[in-house]
Amino acid sequence: MRISEPLFTYTTTGRQAVESKLQIIHGEDITVIKGKSCLQSTAESLVGHTLSPNQVDAVMGNVIYPDWGGQSNQISEPMELIGYDANRASCYLVFK
């Protein structure tokens, strides 16, 4: 039996790839914010906290990119930081 369409598609580059990966891990209803890799130590201590947009800006604003892939890179309402993913260049904050 041959399956002509995959169960899901996965883009390997850019914002869509990162969001797809984190949706597989954390579920569909998440918001991902991209920052510099140095954000990892702050993110680790804030997992489980609900943050307002102003708090995110005050605590992490100077290391969060103003936009990501031509789209907004911020939260618009208070959300819980449920996790993060980091590499040498970037840190991705996962809010729900």
C-alpha atoms as one frame of an Amber mdcrd trajectory, in Angstrom:
protein
   0.000   0.000   0.000   1.374   3.384  -0.966   0.495   6.578   0.856   0.397
   9.454  -1.577   0.125  12.251   1.005   2.111  12.517   4.219   0.254  12.821
   7.514   1.880  16.189   8.094   4.359  18.386   6.313   7.417  19.878   7.931
   9.355  22.829   6.601  13.030  22.649   7.524  13.893  26.342   7.416  12.696
  29.582   8.932  10.013  30.523  11.387   7.554  27.897  10.175  10.019  25.100
  10.906  10.655  26.284  14.460   6.953  26.768  15.161   6.091  23.347  13.698
   8.697  21.635  15.859   7.516  23.394  19.015   3.859  22.645  18.197   4.702
  18.948  18.014   6.285  19.202  21.481   3.892  21.623  23.233   0.640  21.456
  21.254  -1.033  23.574  18.593  -2.187  26.546  20.652   1.154  28.230  21.406
   2.888  31.524  20.683   6.630  31.458  19.976   8.896  34.472  20.496  12.468
  34.534  19.157  15.371  36.120  21.012  19.140  35.926  21.275  20.693  32.799
  22.786  21.639  34.628  26.005  17.909  34.646  26.823  18.135  30.982  27.820
  19.188  31.584  31.447  16.363  34.078  32.027  13.829  31.819  30.282  14.805
  28.861  32.463  13.968  30.776  35.637  10.634  32.092  34.282   9.073  28.839
  32.999   5.703  28.432  34.694   5.171  32.171  35.234   2.418  34.177  33.558
   3.870  37.334  32.024   2.236  40.428  30.570   3.568  42.011  27.369   5.050
  44.834  29.492   6.818  42.356  31.784   8.298  40.494  28.817   9.532  43.793
  27.398  10.961  44.968  30.746  12.743  41.711  31.568  13.784  40.486  28.109
  13.083  43.293  25.646  16.682  44.095  24.753  17.387  40.508  23.629  14.086
  39.796  21.810  14.062  40.562  18.104  11.501  43.237  17.113  10.155  41.020
  14.312  10.737  37.494  13.115  10.287  36.439   9.520   8.494  39.694   8.753
   5.853  39.047  11.435   5.225  40.346  14.932   7.506  38.872  17.585   5.666
  39.647  20.810   2.734  38.573  22.921  -0.380  40.756  23.004  -1.896  39.575
  26.277  -0.683  37.903  29.498   0.466  34.346  28.762   2.242  31.569  30.628
   5.805  30.746  29.591   5.551  26.963  29.276   8.992  26.241  27.846  11.829
  27.302  25.607  14.196  25.896  23.027  17.702  27.236  22.505  20.697  26.782
  20.269  23.977  28.686  19.900  22.359  31.597  18.064  18.770  31.863  19.290
  16.344  31.127  22.090  12.676  30.492  21.370  10.190  31.239  24.148   7.007
  29.149  24.138   3.894  30.822  25.578   0.412  29.418  26.055
